Amino acid sequence: MTASLKQELEASIRAIKDYPKPGIVFRDITTLLGQPRAFRRAVDELVHPFAGNRVEKVAGIEARGFILGGAIAHQLSAGFVPIRKKGKLPHDTVRIAYSLEYGVDEMEMHRDAVTAGEKVILVDDLIATGGTAEAACRLLRQMGADIVAACFVIDLPELGGRKKLEALGVDVRTLVEFDGH
């Protein structure tokens, strides 16, 4: 990725101080999504390493992963798999619990969303602590998916999420990094 593209993407992401609690700087990609050029370039950059490869599915984590993942799946001529919070999908699901800062939550996907051996890319807007992405990887692998990579627009490296996924043997790709939380 060129330095100018990195600067363009960084400039298109809004920083909201003290959200959702004091001391946190929330990195909001809705501003990037609202800028046609930045959105297109971010999706193109996430797609580029996989163009021409056989990727069968793109799995997106609720909610911003749906937006990015749908666009990436379209460009790769792949199917899309929504990974959602528990109770949001209408058919037979598989579920996994994961830790939050103050407790436990669960995410799920349709049992028939992937088949054993399918090549899948996992997508979300941001990797922070990695808890949600790690659970999504475990869920996909539980169903036999071959995770080609996990892709994010933003990495917050101080929080260690990338390392958590790499420890699972998952290739992690990000476009920009920000210090802090």
WOKA-V405997 format. One record per helix or strand of 3 or more residues. SS is the DSSP state (h for helix, s for strand). FROM is the first residue (numbers start at 1). TO is the last residue. If there is no record, write none. Layout:
BEGIN
SS & FROM & TO
SS & FROM & TO
END
This chain:
BEGIN
h & 3 & 11
s & 14 & 17
s & 25 & 28
h & 30 & 33
h & 36 & 48
s & 57 & 61
h & 64 & 76
s & 79 & 85
s & 93 & 100
s & 103 & 110
s & 119 & 127
h & 131 & 142
s & 146 & 155
h & 157 & 159
h & 161 & 167
s & 172 & 177
END
